[in-house]
Amino acid sequence: MSIDLDRILNGHRENVDGQSYNGHILAFIEKLQKIPDIARYKTRVTILANVKAEQYALVKRLFHGDETNIVNFDRCYGELVIPTIRGEQHYTSSMRLQIDLSNKSNRSRLSAEIITAHGPSEVTVVLVPTIEIAEIMSRYKNSILRYNPRSYLEFREQRTNEGIHKSIVEFETGEFAILNNGITIVSDETYVNERVGSMNRAQVEIVNPQIINGGQTAYTLARIFDESSDIERERLFSGKEVMVRIITLPQIDEDSKKNLILSISSATNSQTTVSSIDRTASNDRNREIAEIVFKRTGLLYEPKRGEYSDALRTKYIDKEHVIERSLFTRIMHIASGRYTTAVQRKMMKNTGGVIPGIDDDGVVDVFSDLYEIYIKVSGHQVSTQPADKIINNLAFVVFVRAFKLRRQREGVTDLLPRVIEDARVLYADFEKWARENSQEFFASRTDKKTGERREFFTLKKWQRSARYPIDVETYIDHLVLSEGEKPPIK
């Protein structure tokens, strides 16, 4: 109500009290006057605020006759923040490539129709200037890698990236097209035209493009492009081309399309190893869980390796906020009541990194609590520890959380480091209690020297069993707390 929207749009230069508007508003009015086809425009008011649902009608009355666009917290994170940190803030429904024909004989491309189980598809192979791919990837980033089993992986993590970088930066000649396996793009429609009004030029139009193989190549070219000046780009990319294979898919339903793309991707990703986990963990459900957790906690889960690489490089986010993929999956399984799945040594291989959906909002709160405890227990060494150490830590984390909740129920609200310290002292007694109450976890072994048969408690087997979280709850429930001090055992 304070912005005088109607007066400004009607060209008034002062408010109803006769006071002149500030320079910003006057400049806006002048820009408005210079729009030649302003009759085609309509006014839309965007409100960046957490407007309550019951207030929407009031907003419409305030801006009567103007379209209102309310961007609240949920929309801001879903449509702006998350796409930005994933490198998906820009999307193109059409990719346009310029082809150099000066070194081509006959035609600019090789095309063939391929009959698949889903219907006919067309394969088009072209040689494209590397700078064309670099510019496109620099702008659209992960938005054209949605079907790729992974995003960009840093130079230090992949020798392939180093080789790609070297063949552009250190070679002045055009070996790149020979040394590189090329890029595979799937599209809904593909058009090639050599009659574009320019000599030795052709144009390729790709509708709804997605790179399913060669993402490392494309992203490395983009990095070189971003880190170079205009003069350096001309020198680095001149005369260097890359083979691009465009697969125009038949018109089929979305699920069939995804399955077909997955089979193509599996067959063509040979330049660097792609694990089955890379393919399965980046499914739509895991991505939805990542968004839910981020909105509730600010923590980032990376279902697709390298997804946040660009955001880390540009310092949009800090590395400490990105949870290592297998650790996230383990803790989410515990939070969802699947303890035995979480503590399997080869959990990612056994599950494919797939996380069942979140049915209860409380699961995210439990996850956040468990992760906070894990960070303290592990000393922030969340990605460098062996699997057995991580599993041992997780078992202790479950104990600490149960102990903390029990103290809170009794009105004891110590800081987490104190809770962990007391829990460490208590845990030895808990293991002793388990030996006395869990006979099924005893095994016998023959002493090789004496031949004597001895029984021992299989601590690791017990910690990784469905019985363990039950024993934790039973033991904690039987504790007697004494005014917030280290509790005696009943």
C-alpha positions in Angstrom: 0.0 0.0 0.0 3.0 2.3 0.5 4.5 2.0 -3.0 1.9 4.1 -4.9 1.7 1.5 -7.6 -1.2 3.0 -9.5 0.3 6.6 -9.4 3.7 5.4 -10.6 2.3 3.3 -13.5 0.1 6.2 -14.5 3.2 8.5 -14.8 2.9 10.7 -11.7 6.3 12.0 -10.5 5.2 12.9 -7.0 2.9 11.4 -4.3 -0.5 12.7 -3.2 1.3 15.2 -0.8 3.2 16.7 -3.6 6.6 15.2 -2.6 8.8 14.1 -5.5 9.5 10.4 -5.8 13.1 9.3 -5.4 15.6 8.9 -8.3 15.0 5.1 -8.6 11.3 5.5 -9.1 11.7 8.4 -11.6 14.2 6.3 -13.6 11.7 3.4 -13.6 9.0 5.7 -15.0 11.4 6.8 -17.8 12.2 3.2 -18.7 8.5 2.4 -18.7 7.9 5.3 -21.2 10.5 3.9 -23.6 8.9 0.5 -24.0 7.6 0.8 -27.6 4.9 -2.0 -27.4 3.8 -1.4 -23.8 0.2 -2.1 -24.9 1.2 -5.8 -25.0 2.3 -5.9 -21.4 0.3 -6.5 -18.2 1.4 -5.7 -14.6 2.4 -8.5 -12.3 3.3 -7.9 -8.7 5.7 -10.3 -7.1 5.7 -10.5 -3.3 8.8 -12.1 -1.7 7.3 -13.0 1.7 5.7 -15.8 3.8 2.1 -14.7 3.1 -0.4 -16.9 5.0 -2.9 -18.8 2.9 -5.8 -16.9 4.5 -4.2 -13.6 3.5 -4.1 -14.3 -0.3 -7.5 -12.8 -0.8 -6.4 -9.6 1.0 -3.3 -9.4 -1.4 -5.6 -9.6 -4.4 -7.8 -6.8 -3.1 -4.7 -4.6 -2.4 -3.5 -5.0 -6.0 -6.9 -5.1 -7.6 -6.7 -5.7 -11.3 -3.0 -6.8 -11.2 -1.8 -10.3 -11.3 0.0 -11.2 -8.0 2.8 -13.7 -7.7 3.6 -14.7 -4.1 7.0 -16.3 -3.6 7.0 -17.8 -0.1 9.7 -19.8 1.7 8.7 -23.1 0.1 8.7 -21.7 -3.5 11.9 -19.8 -2.9 13.8 -22.9 -1.8 12.1 -25.2 -4.4 12.3 -22.9 -7.4 15.4 -20.8 -6.7 17.8 -22.1 -4.0 17.7 -25.8 -4.7 18.0 -25.4 -8.5 20.9 -23.0 -8.0 23.0 -25.2 -5.8 22.3 -28.2 -8.1 23.3 -26.2 -11.1 19.8 -26.5 -12.6 18.7 -22.9 -12.4 18.8 -22.5 -16.2 17.0 -25.0 -18.5 16.7 -25.0 -22.2 13.9 -26.7 -24.2 16.0 -26.3 -27.3 19.8 -26.5 -27.9 21.3 -24.9 -31.0 24.7 -25.9 -32.3 26.7 -24.2 -35.1 28.7 -26.6 -37.3 31.8 -25.7 -39.2 31.7 -27.3 -42.7 35.0 -26.0 -44.0 36.8 -29.3 -43.1 33.9 -31.6 -44.0 33.4 -33.6 -47.2 30.0 -34.0 -48.6 27.5 -33.6 -45.8 27.8 -32.3 -42.2 26.3 -35.4 -40.6 25.7 -39.1 -40.6 22.1 -40.1 -40.0 20.3 -43.4 -39.7 16.9 -44.7 -38.5 17.1 -47.4 -35.9 14.1 -49.6 -35.1 13.8 -50.2 -31.3 11.3 -52.2 -29.3 9.5 -48.9 -28.5 9.4 -47.7 -32.1 11.7 -46.0 -34.6 14.5 -43.6 -33.4 17.0 -41.6 -35.4 20.7 -41.4 -34.7 22.6 -38.4 -36.0 26.4 -38.1 -35.7 28.1 -34.7 -36.1 31.4 -33.1 -35.3 30.8 -29.9 -33.2 33.3 -27.2 -32.3 34.3 -27.7 -28.6 33.6 -24.1 -27.8 29.9 -24.6 -28.8 29.6 -27.4 -26.1 31.6 -25.3 -23.6 29.3 -22.3 -23.9 26.1 -24.4 -23.7 27.4 -26.4 -20.7 28.6 -23.2 -18.9 25.1 -21.8 -19.0 22.8 -24.9 -18.5 25.1 -27.1 -16.3 23.3 -30.0 -14.6 19.9 -29.1 -16.1 21.0 -31.0 -19.2 22.5 -33.8 -17.2 19.3 -35.0 -15.5 19.4 -38.5 -17.0 23.2 -38.8 -16.6 24.1 -41.2 -13.7 26.4 -38.5 -12.2 27.2 -34.8 -12.4 30.7 -33.3 -12.8 33.5 -34.9 -10.8 36.4 -32.7 -9.9 39.8 -33.0 -11.6 41.4 -34.4 -8.5 38.8 -37.2 -8.4 38.9 -38.3 -12.1 41.9 -38.9 -14.3 39.6 -38.6 -17.3 39.0 -35.0 -16.5 42.7 -34.3 -16.4 43.1 -35.9 -19.8 40.3 -33.9 -21.3 41.7 -30.7 -19.8 45.2 -31.4 -21.0 44.1 -32.2 -24.6 42.4 -28.8 -24.8 44.9 -26.6 -22.9 48.2 -28.2 -24.0 47.5 -29.2 -27.6 47.3 -26.6 -30.3 46.1 -29.0 -32.9 42.8 -30.9 -33.3 43.6 -34.3 -31.8 40.7 -33.8 -29.3 38.1 -35.3 -31.7 40.3 -38.4 -32.0 41.3 -38.8 -28.3 37.9 -38.2 -26.8 35.0 -40.7 -26.9 32.5 -37.9 -27.6 29.1 -36.9 -26.2 25.8 -38.7 -26.5 22.6 -36.5 -26.3 19.0 -37.8 -26.3 16.3 -35.5 -27.8 12.6 -35.4 -28.6 13.3 -33.9 -32.1 16.4 -33.1 -34.1 16.8 -30.8 -37.0 19.9 -30.2 -39.2 20.1 -27.5 -41.8 23.1 -26.7 -44.1 21.3 -23.9 -45.9 21.6 -21.1 -43.3 22.8 -18.2 -45.5 26.4 -18.5 -44.4 29.2 -20.2 -46.2 30.7 -23.3 -44.6 28.1 -23.3 -41.8 25.3 -25.6 -40.7 22.9 -25.5 -37.7 21.7 -28.3 -35.5 18.6 -27.8 -33.4 18.0 -30.3 -30.6 14.6 -30.3 -28.8 14.5 -31.2 -25.0 18.2 -32.2 -25.0 19.8 -34.3 -22.2 23.4 -35.5 -22.2 23.5 -39.1 -21.1 27.2 -39.8 -21.9 30.1 -37.5 -22.0 29.0 -35.2 -19.2 32.5 -35.2 -17.9 33.7 -34.0 -21.3 31.1 -31.3 -21.5 31.6 -30.0 -18.0 35.4 -29.9 -18.3 35.1 -27.9 -21.5 32.8 -25.5 -19.6 35.2 -25.1 -16.8 38.0 -24.2 -19.2 35.6 -21.8 -20.9 34.6 -20.1 -17.5 38.2 -19.8 -16.4 39.5 -18.2 -19.6 39.4 -14.7 -21.1 37.8 -14.1 -24.5 41.3 -14.0 -26.1 42.3 -17.3 -24.3 39.1 -19.0 -25.4 39.8 -18.2 -29.1 43.3 -19.7 -28.8 42.3 -22.8 -26.6 39.3 -23.9 -28.6 40.2 -22.9 -32.1 40.2 -25.9 -34.6 39.1 -28.4 -31.9 36.0 -30.4 -32.4 34.2 -33.2 -30.5 32.0 -36.0 -31.8 28.3 -35.6 -30.8 25.9 -38.5 -31.2 22.2 -37.4 -31.0 19.6 -40.0 -30.4 16.1 -38.8 -31.3 13.8 -41.0 -29.2 10.4 -42.3 -30.3 7.3 -40.7 -28.8 6.7 -43.0 -25.8 5.5 -42.6 -22.2 7.8 -41.1 -19.6 8.6 -44.4 -17.7 9.4 -46.2 -21.0 11.6 -43.3 -22.0 13.5 -43.4 -18.7 14.1 -47.1 -19.0 15.3 -46.7 -22.6 17.6 -43.9 -21.6 19.0 -45.9 -18.7 19.8 -48.8 -21.0 21.5 -46.5 -23.5 23.4 -44.8 -20.7 24.6 -48.2 -19.2 25.9 -49.3 -22.6 27.6 -46.0 -23.5 29.3 -44.9 -20.3 32.6 -46.6 -20.8 35.1 -43.7 -20.7 35.0 -43.7 -16.8 33.5 -46.3 -14.6 29.9 -45.7 -13.5 28.8 -47.9 -10.6 25.3 -49.3 -10.3 24.9 -47.2 -7.2 25.5 -44.0 -9.3 22.6 -45.1 -11.5 20.1 -46.1 -8.7 20.9 -43.6 -6.0 20.0 -40.6 -8.2 16.4 -41.7 -8.6 13.6 -39.2 -8.3 12.5 -40.4 -4.9 16.0 -39.8 -3.4 16.1 -36.4 -4.9 12.8 -35.6 -3.3 14.1 -36.8 0.1 17.2 -34.6 -0.4 14.9 -31.5 -1.0 12.8 -32.3 2.1 15.9 -32.7 4.3 17.4 -29.5 3.0 14.3 -27.4 3.6 13.9 -28.7 7.1 17.6 -28.8 8.2 19.8 -27.0 5.8 21.8 -30.2 5.2 22.6 -31.3 1.7 22.4 -34.9 0.5 24.0 -35.6 -2.9 22.1 -38.5 -4.5 24.1 -37.9 -7.7 27.9 -37.6 -7.2 29.2 -34.2 -8.2 25.8 -32.6 -8.1 27.0 -29.8 -5.8 30.4 -29.4 -7.4 29.7 -26.1 -9.0 28.0 -24.7 -5.9 31.0 -25.6 -3.8 33.4 -24.1 -6.3 31.5 -20.8 -6.4 31.1 -20.9 -2.6 27.3 -20.9 -2.6 27.6 -23.7 -0.1 30.2 -25.0 2.4 31.5 -28.6 2.2 30.6 -29.2 5.8 26.9 -28.9 4.8 27.1 -31.8 2.3 26.6 -35.2 3.9 28.5 -38.1 2.3 26.0 -40.2 0.4 26.4 -43.6 2.2 26.4 -42.0 5.6 23.2 -40.1 4.8 21.6 -43.3 3.6 22.6 -45.2 6.7 21.3 -42.5 9.1 18.0 -42.2 7.1 17.4 -45.9 7.4 17.9 -45.7 11.2 15.6 -42.7 11.4 13.0 -44.6 9.5 13.2 -47.7 11.8 15.4 -49.9 9.5 18.4 -50.3 11.8 19.6 -53.6 10.5 19.7 -52.3 6.9 21.7 -49.2 8.1 24.5 -51.2 9.8 25.1 -53.7 7.0 28.8 -53.5 6.0 27.9 -53.4 2.2 24.7 -51.4 2.7 25.0 -49.3 -0.4 25.7 -52.3 -2.6 22.9 -54.3 -1.1 20.3 -51.5 -1.4 21.6 -49.7 -4.4 21.6 -46.5 -2.3 17.8 -46.4 -2.7 15.9 -44.8 0.3 12.3 -45.7 0.8 10.0 -42.7 0.9 9.4 -40.6 4.0 5.9 -41.2 5.3 6.2 -39.1 8.5 7.7 -35.6 8.9 9.1 -36.7 12.2 11.6 -38.9 10.4 13.5 -35.8 9.3 13.7 -34.5 12.8 15.1 -37.9 14.0 17.6 -37.9 11.1 18.8 -34.4 12.1 19.2 -35.4 15.7 21.1 -38.6 14.8 23.4 -36.7 12.4 24.2 -34.0 14.9 25.2 -36.7 17.4 27.2 -38.6 14.8 29.3 -35.5 14.0 30.2 -35.1 17.6 30.9 -38.7 18.2 33.0 -39.2 15.0 35.0 -35.9 15.5 33.7 -34.6 12.2 35.5 -37.5 10.3 32.4 -38.4 8.4 33.8 -39.5 5.0 37.3 -40.8 5.8 36.5 -43.7 8.2 36.2 -47.4 7.2 32.8 -49.0 7.2 33.3 -50.9 10.4 34.2 -47.7 12.3 31.2 -45.9 10.9 28.9 -48.8 11.9 30.4 -48.8 15.4 29.8 -45.1 15.7 26.2 -45.5 14.5 25.5 -48.1 17.1 26.8 -45.7 19.8 24.9 -42.8 18.3 21.6 -44.8 18.7 22.6 -45.3 22.4 23.4 -41.7 22.9 20.1 -40.5 21.4 18.1 -42.8 23.6 20.0 -41.7 26.6 19.5 -38.0 25.7 15.8 -38.5 25.2 15.5 -40.2 28.6 17.3 -37.4 30.3 15.0 -34.8 28.6 12.0 -36.7 29.8 13.3 -36.4 33.3 13.9 -32.6 32.8 17.7 -32.9 32.4 18.9 -30.7 29.6 22.7 -30.9 29.5 24.5 -29.9 26.3 25.2 -32.7 23.8 29.0 -33.0 24.6 28.1 -33.7 28.3 25.5 -36.2 27.3 28.0 -38.0 25.0 30.7 -38.0 27.8 28.2 -39.6 30.3 27.1 -42.1 27.6 30.6 -43.3 27.0 31.0 -44.1 30.7 27.7 -45.9 30.7 28.2 -47.8 27.5 30.7 -50.3 29.1 28.0 -51.2 31.6 25.5 -51.6 28.8 27.7 -54.1 27.0 28.1 -56.0 30.3 24.3 -56.0 30.7 23.9 -57.3 27.1 26.2 -60.2 27.9 24.0 -61.2 30.8 20.7 -60.8 28.9 21.5 -61.9 25.3 22.5 -65.5 25.4 21.8 -66.1 21.7 24.9 -64.0 20.8 27.4 -66.2 22.5 29.6 -68.5 20.4 32.2 -71.1 21.3 35.8 -71.4 20.2 38.5 -74.0 20.8 41.8 -72.8 22.1 44.4 -74.1 19.7 47.1 -74.5 22.4 45.0 -76.0 25.2 42.2 -77.6 23.3 39.8 -76.1 25.8 36.4 -75.0 24.5 35.5 -71.4 25.5 32.5 -69.2 25.1 32.6 -65.6 24.1 30.1 -62.8 23.4 29.9 -61.8 19.6 29.8 -58.1 20.2 29.8 -57.1 16.5 27.0 -59.6 15.7 24.9 -58.2 18.5 25.5 -54.5 17.5 24.3 -55.3 14.0 21.2 -57.3 14.9 17.6 -56.2 15.2 17.9 -57.0 18.9 20.4 -54.1 19.5 18.0 -51.1 19.3 15.5 -53.0 21.4 18.2 -53.7 24.0 19.1 -50.0 24.0 15.6 -48.9 24.8 15.2 -51.6 27.5 18.4 -50.7 29.2 17.8 -46.9 29.0 14.3 -47.3 30.4 15.6 -49.1 33.4 18.1 -46.4 34.4 17.6 -44.3 37.5 18.7 -40.8 36.9 19.9 -38.7 39.9 19.5 -34.9 39.3 21.4 -34.7 36.1 24.6 -36.3 37.3 26.2 -39.5 36.0 23.4 -42.0 36.6 23.7 -45.0 38.7 22.4 -48.3 37.3 19.3 -50.0 38.7 
